């Protein structure tokens, strides 16, 4: 299956963190590539366990994803992202 999702990459000390916020999956590595590879492994393990438990479709629906043919797609699409400094209080 193909998963269409947003991956966020963060730097934390010597580690790179890869995160799919919509699914609440996170992994780390020493590089962006390693973190992404580890994230894919986490996804595969979690999806396999959910399928075995019979909760896979419900979890995806709860996170806002639908299965279309061999694709897992978000029902809503992120259309922008901004980093800003906001004045508060």
C-alpha angles and dihedrals in degrees: 000000000000120000119206106202144134117257117202118202121205132180116225112175107300092343132089115215121207117196138177100200096190091060097031093234121146136177137168139214142163091260137023089256093052092046090051092048090050091048091054089051091051090050093050092049094046094046092049091051092047091050090050091050093044094240100107099100093042092050093050091048091049089052092049100257131129131197115235114179104306094341132095106206135177116247088220126042127217107236101181148008130201133187110204142160108233126196109231133179 
